[in-house]
């Protein structure tokens, strides 16, 4: 079965963090965005065995479209 991919915007806390954690637990590859590095999302990335990619992105900038265009899951 192919690996499923997800992009979670606003993954540093709350619902975004919870969804990111659950998807990683279920074998998804997750690209998660956050305005600030570290915290709970950073800790989750450290223990994710490569299934979680974290990008520091403010959705009010053009950078988000660059992350998507690079083909990251």
Residue, then its C-alpha position, 0 to 999 in steps of 0.5 A: x500500500x502506498x504511503x499517504x501524505x498530508x499537509x497540515x497548516x498551523x500544526x504547532x498546537x491545538x487541533x493541528x498538532x493533534x491531527x499531525x500526531x495521529x496521522x504520524x501514528x497511522x503511518x502517514x508522511x506529514x508536512x507540517x507548517x508552523x510560524x515558530x520552530x520547536x515546542x511540542x511540534x519539534x519534539x514530535x518531529x524528533x521522535x517521528x522517525x522521518x515521517x514528519x517534516x516541519x517547515x517554518x512558514x507564515x501563511x501570509x507570505x509567499x513561502x507557503x506556495x514555494x513549499x507546496x511547489x517543491x513537491x513535498x508531501 
